[in-house]
Amino acid sequence: MLDFLIIGGGIAGLSAGARVSALGRVLVVESEASLGYHTSGRSAALYEADYGAPATVAVARASGADLEALGVMSPRGFMVVGRAQDRVAFDADVQALRLAVIPKAEALDRFPILDPEAVALAAYTDSAKNIDTDLLMQTYARMIRANGGEIRTKAPVQAMERVAGGWRATLKGETLTARRVINAAGAWADGVARMAGIAPIGITPYRRSIAQIPPPGGRDVSGWPMVIGAGETWYAKPEAGKLLISPAEEDPMEPHDAYSDDMVLAEGLARYEEMMIEPVIRVETSWAGLRSFAPDRTLVLGPDPRDPGFVWCAGQGGQGFLSAPGAARVLAETLGGPASGLSAAVVQALSPARFR
């Protein structure tokens, strides 16, 4: 019998697997042909620890040192810009994200294609870092295997039932048993719960689209920060010599293999262009991912109070990478592992018991 069957091979399942594989025998199963196929593989991940709900922020802050130690972070910087009429949204962003207001001239120096006639407000932090998402997932996968765990792709869970001492799960004709199931299925987390006979929490997937464009005017964008429009109405992030631009939309969706909406993408590109001196000449490619949130937009980590053998690792909401190390430590603590280093109040705020 397995100690932990982890459903989902994205950053949530892999980070959880790396931590709990020190507590028992682990199998991570992913329905797709590759790890991180859905949201994790489509993320423009940035370590900006002050982004999100208070308990999630606490987990993200606790993750920074681990991410540095794993060698997956590099400098980026983060800037918010706005027009004069965006003052209310801009001030809210500055306060929530702990940014320093900077002169327009500094903003133009950091992101040279900003339109000086459009930009009236700017704030910046150099604490934001790039996260090498592929390297982080590979690192966690190696940790799982080094601890004797197993990872399987093309292994969708087709059925689950409660049995004495644990769970029986069917995977493409194969049946196995596990003492605990860890639900790290992202957009499909509520569906996995229903399959197990557990009441869903209300995890809702929201689409977020991204377009990749060539470097504007052939410029070197490698040293530019990530920039968002005040109120997160769009964002632009340098990546591999290109620019990633998103309309930053949150459109609720049923779980599926997401794709970008052309009209939504066009509207977002237009909002971005309003603030720039360089128009978008060509979109090289575009894609979308599903960012899944709990009703209170806070991570959900730990055993379900109605059945402690069913464990939630869900509701990452686009913050899975930046919170992964801390979230995995919290999850392991709730399963009898070492203390996470986070306060009891934070661990309680992350527990699925808050919905029951």
C-alpha positions as CSV (number, residue, x, y, z in Angstrom):
1,M,0.0,0.0,0.0
2,L,1.2,3.5,-0.8
3,D,1.4,6.1,1.9
4,F,0.4,9.0,-0.4
5,L,-1.2,9.0,-3.8
6,I,-0.8,12.5,-5.2
7,I,-3.2,13.4,-8.0
8,G,-1.7,16.1,-10.2
9,G,1.8,16.6,-11.7
10,G,2.0,20.4,-11.7
11,I,3.9,22.5,-9.2
12,A,1.5,21.8,-6.4
13,G,1.7,18.0,-6.7
14,L,5.5,18.0,-7.3
15,S,6.4,20.3,-4.4
16,A,4.0,18.4,-2.1
17,G,5.5,15.1,-3.3
18,A,9.1,16.2,-2.7
19,R,8.2,17.1,0.9
20,V,6.0,14.2,1.9
21,S,8.2,11.6,0.2
22,A,10.3,11.9,3.4
23,L,7.3,10.7,5.4
24,G,6.3,7.7,3.4
25,R,6.0,6.0,0.0
26,V,4.7,8.4,-2.7
27,L,3.2,8.0,-6.1
28,V,2.5,11.2,-8.2
29,V,0.1,10.6,-11.1
30,E,-0.5,13.0,-14.0
31,S,-3.2,12.4,-16.6
32,E,-1.3,14.2,-19.3
33,A,1.8,13.1,-21.2
34,S,4.1,15.6,-19.4
35,L,4.4,17.2,-16.0
36,G,3.1,20.7,-15.7
37,Y,1.1,20.4,-18.9
38,H,-1.7,22.8,-17.9
39,T,-1.3,25.9,-15.7
40,S,2.2,25.2,-14.4
41,G,3.6,24.9,-17.9
42,R,2.0,28.2,-19.0
43,S,2.9,30.4,-16.1
44,A,4.7,33.7,-16.3
45,A,6.0,33.1,-12.8
46,L,7.4,35.9,-10.8
47,Y,8.4,35.9,-7.1
48,E,6.5,38.9,-5.7
49,A,5.8,37.8,-2.2
50,D,3.3,40.5,-1.2
51,Y,0.8,39.5,-3.9
52,G,-2.4,37.8,-2.7
53,A,-4.4,37.0,0.4
54,P,-2.7,37.5,3.8
55,A,-2.2,33.8,4.6
56,T,-0.9,33.1,1.0
57,V,1.5,36.1,1.3
58,A,2.8,34.6,4.6
59,V,3.5,31.3,2.7
60,A,5.1,33.1,-0.2
61,R,7.4,35.1,2.1
62,A,8.4,31.8,3.8
63,S,9.3,30.4,0.4
64,G,11.8,33.0,-0.7
65,A,14.9,31.5,1.0
66,D,14.1,28.0,-0.2
67,L,13.7,29.2,-3.8
68,E,17.0,31.1,-3.6
69,A,18.7,28.0,-2.2
70,L,17.3,25.9,-5.0
71,G,18.9,28.2,-7.5
72,V,15.7,28.9,-9.5
73,M,15.5,32.7,-9.1
74,S,17.1,35.6,-10.9
75,P,16.7,39.4,-10.8
76,R,13.7,41.0,-12.5
77,G,12.1,43.9,-10.7
78,F,8.4,44.9,-10.7
79,M,6.8,48.2,-11.6
80,V,3.2,49.5,-11.6
81,V,2.3,52.4,-14.0
82,G,-0.9,54.4,-14.4
83,R,-2.5,57.4,-15.9
84,A,-3.6,60.4,-13.8
85,Q,-7.1,59.0,-13.6
86,D,-5.8,55.7,-12.2
87,R,-4.8,57.2,-8.9
88,V,-7.2,55.2,-6.7
89,A,-6.1,51.8,-8.2
90,F,-2.5,52.9,-8.3
91,D,-2.5,53.8,-4.6
92,A,-4.1,50.5,-3.7
93,D,-1.4,48.6,-5.6
94,V,1.4,50.6,-3.9
95,Q,0.0,49.8,-0.5
96,A,-0.8,46.2,-1.1
97,L,2.5,45.4,-2.9
98,R,4.7,47.6,-0.7
99,L,6.1,49.5,-3.7
100,A,8.2,52.7,-3.7
101,V,6.7,55.5,-5.7
102,I,9.3,56.7,-8.3
103,P,9.6,59.7,-10.7
104,K,8.3,59.3,-14.2
105,A,11.9,59.7,-15.5
106,E,13.0,56.7,-13.6
107,A,10.1,54.6,-14.9
108,L,11.0,55.6,-18.5
109,D,14.6,54.7,-17.8
110,R,13.6,51.2,-16.5
111,F,11.1,50.5,-19.3
112,P,12.1,52.7,-22.2
113,I,9.0,52.3,-24.4
114,L,6.6,53.8,-21.9
115,D,4.8,56.8,-23.3
116,P,5.7,59.9,-21.3
117,E,2.4,61.6,-22.4
118,A,0.4,58.7,-21.0
119,V,2.3,57.6,-17.8
120,A,1.6,59.9,-14.8
121,L,2.2,57.4,-11.9
122,A,4.8,54.8,-11.3
123,A,6.1,52.7,-8.4
124,Y,8.8,50.0,-8.3
125,T,10.4,47.3,-6.2
126,D,13.6,45.4,-7.0
127,S,12.6,42.5,-4.7
128,A,10.7,40.7,-7.5
129,K,12.5,37.8,-9.1
130,N,12.1,35.5,-12.1
131,I,11.4,31.9,-11.2
132,D,12.8,29.2,-13.6
133,T,9.6,27.1,-13.5
134,D,10.9,24.2,-15.5
135,L,14.0,23.9,-13.3
136,L,11.9,24.0,-10.2
137,M,9.6,21.3,-11.4
138,Q,12.5,19.1,-12.4
139,T,14.2,19.7,-9.1
140,Y,11.1,18.6,-7.2
141,A,10.7,15.5,-9.4
142,R,14.3,14.5,-8.7
143,M,13.7,14.9,-5.0
144,I,10.7,12.6,-5.2
145,R,12.6,9.9,-7.0
146,A,15.7,10.3,-4.7
147,N,13.4,9.5,-1.8
148,G,12.1,6.4,-3.4
149,G,8.9,7.9,-4.8
150,E,7.5,7.4,-8.3
151,I,6.0,9.7,-10.9
152,R,3.7,8.5,-13.7
153,T,2.4,10.5,-16.6
154,K,-0.5,9.4,-18.9
155,A,-2.1,8.0,-15.7
156,P,-5.5,9.6,-15.2
157,V,-7.4,8.5,-12.1
158,Q,-10.7,7.0,-13.3
159,A,-12.3,6.0,-10.0
160,M,-11.7,6.1,-6.2
161,E,-13.4,4.5,-3.3
162,R,-12.9,4.4,0.4
163,V,-11.6,1.1,1.8
164,A,-10.4,-0.1,5.2
165,G,-7.3,1.9,6.0
166,G,-7.2,4.1,2.9
167,W,-8.3,4.4,-0.7
168,R,-8.6,2.2,-3.7
169,A,-7.9,4.1,-7.0
170,T,-8.3,2.9,-10.6
171,L,-5.8,4.1,-13.1
172,K,-6.4,3.0,-16.7
173,G,-7.3,-0.5,-15.6
174,E,-4.7,-0.8,-12.8
175,T,-6.0,-0.7,-9.2
176,L,-3.8,0.4,-6.3
177,T,-4.4,1.4,-2.7
178,A,-3.1,4.3,-0.6
179,R,-3.4,5.4,3.0
180,R,-4.0,9.0,1.9
181,V,-4.9,10.8,-1.3
182,I,-3.5,14.3,-1.9
183,N,-5.6,16.3,-4.2
184,A,-3.3,18.6,-6.2
185,A,-5.4,18.6,-9.4
186,G,-5.5,22.3,-9.9
187,A,-8.6,23.3,-11.9
188,W,-9.9,19.7,-11.5
189,A,-9.6,19.7,-7.7
190,D,-13.3,19.8,-7.0
191,G,-13.9,17.1,-9.6
192,V,-11.4,14.8,-7.9
193,A,-13.2,15.5,-4.6
194,R,-16.5,14.5,-6.0
195,M,-15.0,11.3,-7.5
196,A,-13.9,10.4,-3.9
197,G,-17.3,11.2,-2.4
198,I,-15.9,14.3,-0.7
199,A,-17.9,17.6,-0.7
200,P,-16.3,20.1,-3.1
201,I,-14.9,23.4,-1.7
202,G,-15.8,25.7,-4.6
203,I,-12.5,25.8,-6.4
204,T,-13.1,28.0,-9.5
205,P,-10.8,28.1,-12.5
206,Y,-10.3,31.5,-14.2
207,R,-8.7,31.9,-17.6
208,R,-5.6,34.1,-18.0
209,S,-4.3,34.7,-21.6
210,I,-0.8,35.6,-22.7
211,A,0.6,36.8,-26.0
212,Q,4.3,36.7,-26.9
213,I,5.6,39.5,-29.1
214,P,9.1,40.2,-30.5
215,P,11.3,42.7,-28.6
216,P,9.8,46.1,-29.3
217,G,11.9,47.9,-31.9
218,G,14.5,45.2,-31.6
219,R,15.6,46.5,-28.2
220,D,17.3,44.4,-25.6
221,V,14.6,43.8,-23.0
222,S,16.6,41.5,-20.7
223,G,17.1,44.1,-18.0
224,W,13.6,45.5,-18.0
225,P,11.2,44.8,-15.1
226,M,7.8,43.3,-15.2
227,V,5.2,46.1,-15.6
228,I,1.5,46.0,-14.8
229,G,-1.2,48.6,-15.4
230,A,-2.6,50.0,-12.2
231,G,-5.4,47.8,-11.0
232,E,-3.8,44.9,-12.9
233,T,-5.6,45.7,-16.2
234,W,-2.6,44.3,-18.2
235,Y,0.9,43.2,-17.7
236,A,4.1,42.9,-19.7
237,K,7.1,40.7,-18.7
238,P,10.4,40.1,-20.5
239,E,11.0,36.4,-21.1
240,A,13.8,34.9,-23.2
241,G,14.4,38.1,-25.2
242,K,10.7,38.6,-26.0
243,L,7.8,40.3,-24.2
244,L,4.9,38.4,-22.7
245,I,1.8,40.6,-22.6
246,S,-1.4,39.6,-20.8
247,P,-4.8,41.3,-20.6
248,A,-4.8,39.9,-17.0
249,E,-8.3,38.7,-17.4
250,E,-10.1,36.5,-14.9
251,D,-12.9,34.8,-16.8
252,P,-14.5,31.8,-14.9
253,M,-14.2,28.6,-16.9
254,E,-15.0,24.9,-16.6
255,P,-11.8,22.8,-16.3
256,H,-10.4,22.2,-19.7
257,D,-7.2,22.5,-21.9
258,A,-7.4,26.3,-22.0
259,Y,-6.7,28.5,-25.0
260,S,-6.7,32.3,-25.4
261,D,-9.7,34.2,-26.6
262,D,-8.7,36.4,-29.5
263,M,-11.0,39.3,-28.6
264,V,-10.0,39.3,-25.0
265,L,-6.3,39.2,-26.0
266,A,-6.8,42.1,-28.5
267,E,-8.5,44.2,-25.8
268,G,-5.6,43.6,-23.5
269,L,-3.0,44.4,-26.1
270,A,-4.9,47.7,-26.8
271,R,-4.7,48.6,-23.1
272,Y,-1.0,47.9,-23.1
273,E,-0.4,49.9,-26.3
274,E,-2.2,53.0,-24.8
275,M,0.8,53.3,-22.4
276,M,3.6,52.6,-24.9
277,I,5.3,54.5,-27.8
278,E,5.9,51.2,-29.6
279,P,2.8,49.5,-31.1
280,V,2.4,45.7,-31.2
281,I,3.4,44.8,-34.8
282,R,3.1,41.0,-34.5
283,V,2.0,38.4,-32.1
284,E,4.3,35.4,-32.4
285,T,2.2,33.0,-30.3
286,S,-0.5,33.0,-27.6
287,W,-1.8,30.7,-25.0
288,A,-3.9,30.6,-21.8
289,G,-3.9,28.9,-18.5
290,L,-6.5,28.4,-15.7
291,R,-5.7,30.0,-12.4
292,S,-7.8,28.2,-9.7
293,F,-9.0,30.0,-6.6
294,A,-10.9,29.0,-3.5
295,P,-13.9,31.2,-2.6
296,D,-11.7,33.3,-0.3
297,R,-8.7,33.3,-2.7
298,T,-6.5,31.7,-0.1
299,L,-4.5,28.4,-0.5
300,V,-6.2,25.3,0.7
301,L,-3.7,23.0,2.4
302,G,-4.4,20.0,4.7
303,P,-6.7,17.1,5.5
304,D,-10.4,17.4,4.9
305,P,-12.0,17.6,8.4
306,R,-14.8,15.1,7.3
307,D,-12.2,12.6,6.1
308,P,-8.6,13.2,7.1
309,G,-7.5,10.6,4.6
310,F,-8.4,13.0,1.8
311,V,-5.9,15.9,1.7
312,W,-6.3,19.2,-0.2
313,C,-3.4,21.0,-1.9
314,A,-5.4,23.4,-4.1
315,G,-6.4,27.0,-4.8
316,Q,-3.0,28.2,-5.8
317,G,-4.6,30.9,-7.9
318,G,-1.5,31.8,-10.0
319,Q,0.8,31.7,-7.0
320,G,1.8,28.1,-7.1
321,F,5.4,28.6,-7.9
322,L,6.2,31.5,-5.6
323,S,4.5,29.7,-2.6
324,A,5.5,26.1,-3.4
325,P,8.2,25.5,-0.8
326,G,6.2,27.0,2.1
327,A,3.0,25.4,1.0
328,A,4.7,22.0,0.9
329,R,6.1,22.5,4.4
330,V,2.6,23.4,5.7
331,L,1.1,20.4,4.0
332,A,3.7,18.1,5.5
333,E,3.1,19.6,9.0
334,T,-0.6,18.8,8.8
335,L,0.3,15.2,7.9
336,G,2.5,14.7,11.0
337,G,5.8,16.0,9.5
338,P,8.1,18.6,10.9
339,A,6.9,22.1,11.9
340,S,6.6,24.4,8.9
341,G,7.9,27.4,10.6
342,L,4.7,29.3,10.0
343,S,2.4,30.3,12.8
344,A,-0.5,28.2,14.0
345,A,-2.9,31.0,12.9
346,V,-1.6,30.9,9.3
347,V,-1.8,27.1,9.2
348,Q,-5.3,27.3,10.4
349,A,-6.2,30.0,7.9
350,L,-5.0,27.6,5.1
351,S,-6.9,24.6,6.3
352,P,-9.9,23.2,4.4
353,A,-11.7,23.1,7.7
354,R,-12.6,26.8,7.2
355,F,-15.1,25.7,4.5
356,R,-16.8,23.0,6.6
